[in-house]
Amino acid sequence: MSPLAVVALVGRMVVLFGLLMVVPLAFAWFDHDAGERAFAVTIVVTLLAGGAMSLATGRYRRELLPRDGFLLVTLTWVLLPAFGALPLWLALPGLSPTDAYFEAVSGLTASGATVLSGLDALPLSVNVWRCFMMLIGGLGIIVLAVAILPLLGVGGAQLFKVEMSGPMKDHKLTPRMAETARGLWMVYFALAIACFFAYRLCGMDWADAFMHMCTTMGLGGFSSHDASFGHWDSPLLEAVAGLFMLLAGINFALYFIAIRQRSWRIVWRELEVRAYLFTVLATALLVTGHLLANQVYPSAVEALRHAAFHVVSLATTTGYASRDYGLWPLFPAVLMLLVGCFATCAGSTGGGIKMLRLLLLLKQVHRELVRVVHPNAVNPVVMAGNIVGPRVMHAVVAYMMIYGATLVILTLLLLASGLEPVTALSAVVASVNNIGPGLGAVGPAGNFGVLSDFQTWVCTLGMLLGRLELLSVLVLLSPQFWRR
């Protein structure tokens, strides 16, 4: 493994990232806002830094090894937010480097946790950049890079394998990984365009439609308004958001296959999709019933409207809000946060452990129960008609053990720093699962700006670990990884 070869590619990633900043710069020029100089300076700095990294290590360029993929993905996701934070720090007086980096990490990991208040008064370009980072990070900037790496003379199969979410990453949709990545992004942007025009037709202005399209398709949940969707108080806009959040929570590979085979039945036949939709529907009905039983809303229609929107929002790890559900009884708020830990499908832009892992674990539990009664029975774990091998099951179990340990350790760190228990636990759960808002002080009516610098860094680490699915980062700490 050659770290310098990895640095050469990271440099190219940084250059690409700098070029993407032209989008918020264009909004700044159009609106003549305070972000104009900040983005111009940042683009120059980012392009120079990326170019210098690439030129200084360009002679080490070679085909990536599997281990290189882990290092490249981690370095990219740690470094890019630093450049993404720079225009926020320059354009917003009083914003600390810690908070700026947190905001950029939250954007690129499509978490939706924010330290900012007064969003309505922010420069348009700053809000656009916060939201646009979610569109970039939603499906994974590494997957985008895989689509163009062959043009740079570098293969990207191992990058795609590391970056794509879920335990069953080895399945190729096309013979070439670059073609696969391009196909996924075509589906992603087709849905994004449809979402943009739907928002515009239902009442948002052009800028809000663009920003909320970015955060809906990325399942991130940033908004340009402090009240989020409560700013419009529109059942129609909430329905549009709910529809596209549900669509973005499904494996994009299934859309790709359905288009190629010209049959959408393949999407519904997928067990994970049915389990995902059933979970969201059942949770929405349960929350509706609880709200009615506690007389939170006077009518079933109003209770269903608010319950369905917030269940879909949190289950898909988006984090939009139209009401302060922190004022609801504790049960629905905790239930929605819990569902957000596992509901979305592998291969979607959502966070959490993914429904596929939960299904595999449930099947493994059933297998062990059968084995207790019938020790000699042959009862393999089967998914989609295929036997799931021990390698996949071991990876799922290992992931869940590390996931649980990560939640415990990060929560203990926040508790040790003096944070009250509900806020500490919900902040960690929301960060690691890339959900965004938690409960207590970091609930929908508050934000992460109340945290100290240490607490903010703990949550930043949680977002990065969750986005890279833990193992991709923690493997770098293993001595075996660095041995030749």
N, C-alpha and C positions, 0 to 999 in steps of 0.2 A: 504494500500500500504506500502511495506517495501523497502526503498531505499537500505538497506544493501543486500537484495536479488538481487536487480538489480546490485549492485557493484560486487557481486559474479559472475554474468554472464559476466559482463564487463571484469573481470579478465580473464575469459576463452577466451573471444574474443581477448584480448591482447596477450595471449599465442599463439593462432592460428595465429595471425598476425606476431608474432615473428618467427614462424616456416616457414611462407611464405617467409621470408627474405633470406632463404637458396638459393632461385633462383638467386638473384643478387650476393650473395656471391660465388656461383658456377662460375658465369661469371668472377668475380674478380679473383678467383683462376686460371681460365683458361687463362685469359689475363694478370695476374700478374700486375694489375693496382693499383692505389692509393686508391681505395675503399675497398681493402681487409681488412685492419685493422678496418676501419669505420663500415663495416657490421658485422664483428665478434664481436666487442664491443657492437654494437646496439642489436644484437640478444641476447647476454647475459643479457644486461640491460632490454630488453623487456620481456624476459622469466622470469627473477627474479621479475620484477614489476607485471606482470600478475599473476604469481604464488602466490606472497605475497597477492595480492588483493583477489584472489580466496580462499586461505587457511584461511585468516583472517575473511572472511565472509561466509565461506562454510556452517556453521551450520544454516544459515538463508535461505538456498536453499528451494524453494517451487514452486508450479505451479504459473506461472505468471498471474496476473490480467490484464485486458485490459489497465488500466492506466500505468502499469509497462512497457508496450511495448513502449509507447511514451518516457518515461524517458530513457529506455535502448538504443533505437535507437539514441536519441540525444547525450547521453553521449558517445556512441561508436564512432559516427562520429566526435565529438569534440576531443576525446582523441586519437584515432588511428593516426590522422595526426601528433600529437606531436611525437609519436614513429617513424612514417614514415619520419619525418623531420630530426631526429637525424643523420642518416648516411649522409644526404646531408650536414648538418652543419659541420660534422666531416671531410668529404672528400673534401669539397670545401672551401679553405681558403678565408676569406673575406665575406662569405655569412652570413648575420645577422640571428638571430633566427626568426625574423619576416618574412623575405623572405623565409627561409627554411620551416616554417610552411605554408606560402601561397602556396609554390610549392607543398607540400604534400597534402594540402586541394584540390588544383586544380587537382592533380592526382587522388585522391580517389573519388572526386565528378565528375570525367570525364569532367572537364571544359576545360582544355587545355590552360588556361592563364598561362604565365610563366614570371618569373623575371630574367631568365638566358639568357645570350648570349654566343657565342662561344661554341655552343652545339657540334660541330664537334670535339672539342678538349677535351671535358669532358671524364673522365674515363668511359669505356664501362659499368661497373657495375652501375654507377650512372644513365646513360641514360636508362639502362634496368630497374632499380628500378622505375624511373619516369614513364615509360611506363607500367610496370607490375602493378603498383598501379591502373592504369586505367582499366586493365582487372579485377582486384579484385573488384573495385568499380562500374564497368559498370552495372551489373545487381543487385548489392547490396550485400555487404559482410554480411548483416543481413540475406538475403535469403540463402546464403551459410550456415550460422550458423543455420538457421531453419532446414536445411537438416540433421544436425548432433546433434541438441539439444536433440532429443529423445534418442540418445545414452548416453547422460549425465543425462537422467532422467527428462528432462524439456520439457514441451510442447511449441510449437512455433507458434500457429495459430495467436495470437495477434501480434507477431512480423512481420509475413508475411503481415498482413493486414495493418500495419503502414508503412512498408517499400515499398511495391509495389506502383508504381506510377499510377496516374489517379484516377478519382472520383468513379469508379465502381469496388471496390477492393474485395467485399464480395463473388464473384463468385469462387467456388472451382472447379478446374479441376479434382481433384481426391478426394476420401473420406478423405485422410489424408494430412495435409499441408506439412509434411516432404516429402512425396512422390511427391507432386506438385513441391516443391522447387528443388528436385533432378531432376525431369523431365525437368524443365526449364534450369537448369545448363547443362544437357546432350545436349539439343538443342544448347545452347550457345557455348559449347566447340566443338560441331560438326562443327558449322559454323566457329569457330575460327581456327580449324585445316585446314578446306578447304581454308580459307583466307591466312593462313600461307604458304601453299604449292603453292597457286596461286601467291603470291608475289615472292616466291623463283623462280618459273619457269619463271616469267616474268622479272627477272633481278636483284632482290635484293640479297645481300648476306644473310647468315643464320641469323646473328644477327639483321640486319635491318628488315628482314622478320618477325622475332619474335616480335621485338619492334613495328613495324607498324601494325602487326596483333592485338597486345594488344590495341593499341590506335584506331584502326578502329572499332573493335567489341565493345569497350567501348564507342565509339563515343566521344573520348576525344581530339584527334588531336595532342598530343605531338609527336615530331619528334626527331630523333638523329642528325638532320642537321638544321642549321639556315635557310637554304633556303626551308625547308620542302620538298614538292614534286618537287619543282623547282630544287632540287639537281640532279634529274635524267632527268628532262625535257622529260618524256616518256609518250606519249599518251596511251600506253598499260597499264602502271602501274596506270595512272590516271583512266582509265576505270575500272580496277580491284578494285581500292579503291572506286570508285563511286558505283559499284555494291554492294559491301559488306556494305558500309555505308547505302545504301538504304535498304538492307535486315535487318541491325541492327536497323533501324528506325521503323520497324514493330513490333507489339505486339508479343513477343516470345510465349505467350500462344496460339496464333493462329497456330504457327508451331507445337506446342505440340499436339494440337487437330487434326491438319491435319495429323500428323504421326499416331496417334492412330486410326483415321477413314480412313486412307489410301486414302485421297482425298484432293488435294490442292485447290479445288474450294472454300472451306470454307474461305480461305484467301482472295480471290478476292471478295467474296460476302460481306465481311465486309465493311460497308459504310466508316468507318474511314480510312481504307487502301486505298480505291479508292480516297477519298478526299486528302489524303496525297500524293499519286503519282501524281494526277492531279495538285495539288498545286506546286509540284517540277517541273513538266514538263512545266506548264504555266509560272512559274517564269523564268526558263531557257530560254525559247523562248523569253520572254519579255526582259531579260537582253541581249540576243544575238542581238535582233533587235536594242536595244539602243546602244550597242557597235558599230554595223555597221553604224548606223545613225551618230554617232559621230566620225567615222573613227579611232577608237582605234586600230582595227586590219584590215589588208588589205583584208582578205577573209572571207567568211561566215563560212567556215570549221574551221578556226582558232578561230574565235569569238565564235562559238558554243562549241568548245572544252573547252576553258577557262571559258566560262559562265556556261556550264553544270557542270564542276568540282567544281567550287566555289559555285554555287547554292546548289548542293547536300551537299557539305561540311558544309556550314553555315545553311542550312535548317535542317540538321540532328544534328546540334549543335556540329559537330566534330571540325571544325576550321583549317583543312589543307589548305595550300595555295601553288599554283605553280607559281603565279605572285603576285605582289603587287597591289591588287585591290583597295588599297587606292589612287592609282594614276588614277583610272577610274573616270568618272563623278560621282558626289555625288549620283545621283538617284539609280543606281544599287547597290552601296555599302549599302545604307540605306535600300533598299528593301530587300536585302539578310539578313541583320541583323534582320529586322522585321519578315521575314518568319521564321527565326530561333526561334522566340518566341513562335510559336504554331504548327509547321508543324508535328513533330514526333508523333507517336502513343503512347497511354497509354500502359504500359507494355513493352516498348522498353527501350534501354539504353540511349535514348536521353533526353535532358532537355526541358525547356520551359513549357508552360501551357498545352500542349498536344492538338492534333487535336480533340480528343473526347470532351474536355471541350468547344472548340470553336464551334463544331457542336451543342452541347446542348444549348449553348447560342444563336446561330442563330435560332434554333428551338423555343426557348423561345420567342425571338423577333417576329418571325412569329406568334406564338400563341397570343401574345399580340396585334399585328396588326389585326388579325382576330377578337379578342374579341372587339376591338374598333368598328368594322363594325357590328359584330353580337354578342352583349353582352350575349345572352343566349345560344350561341353555345357551345357544348361539344367538346373541341379540345385539348386533352392531348398531352404532348410531348412523341413521340414514337421513340425508337431506337432499331433497329434490330428486329422489330415486337413486342417489349415489351414496355409497358407503363413505363416511367421513373417517379418514385414517387417523391413527394414533398421534401423528405429528401435529395435525390441526388441533385435536382435542387437548394435547399437552400444552400447545401454545395458548389456547383459550383459558385453560385453568391457570397457567402461569400469569397471563395478563390479568385475570381477575384477582389473583393474590396480590400482585403489585398494585393494582388499582385500589384495593381496599387499604393496603399499607400506606399508599400515597395520601389518601383521604385522611387517615388517622394522623399521620406525621404532620401534614400541613395544618390540620385543625389544632393539634397540640401546640404548634409554633404560634398560631394566632392567639390561642388561649394564654400561653405563657407571656405574650406581649401585652396582655391586659384587655383583650377584646371580649365582650360578653358572649356567652355560649351560642345563642341562636344566630347572631351575626357571624361569628367565627365559622361555625359548621356550614351555614348556608353559603357563605362567601367562598369557601373551599369547594363545596359541591358545585356551585355555579361556575367557578373558574375551571376546575378540572374537566367538567363536562361541557365547557364552552356555552353555557346557558345565558350568562349575562347577569341580570338582577337576581339577588337572593332574597333574604328575609331580614327583618330587623332594620338596622341602620343602612344596609345596602339593598333594601327592597325597592319596589317600583317608584316609591315617592322620594327615595334618597338616591345616593350613588356612592361609588367607592372613594370619592374625594375625602370622606371623613376618616379614612385610614391613615396611619402613620406611614412614613417611608418604608420601614421594615415590613409592615403588614402589606403594603402595596407590592413590594418585591416578592413576598410569599405568594400572593395571588397571581402575579405575573409569571412566576415559575409554574404555578398550577395550570395556567392557560397554555403555556408552551408544551408542558408535558402532555396535557390532554389532547392538543392538536396533533402532536406527533405520536400519539398512542403509546406513550410511556416507554415501551421497549426500544423504540428507535433511538431514544435519547439515552436511556440507562445502559444500553449495550456499550456505549462509549466509555463507561466507567469500569468496564471489565478489563482486567489485565490481558486476557486472551485476545481481545480485539486488537491490541497494539503489537502483538507478537507477529513476526513474519511467518 
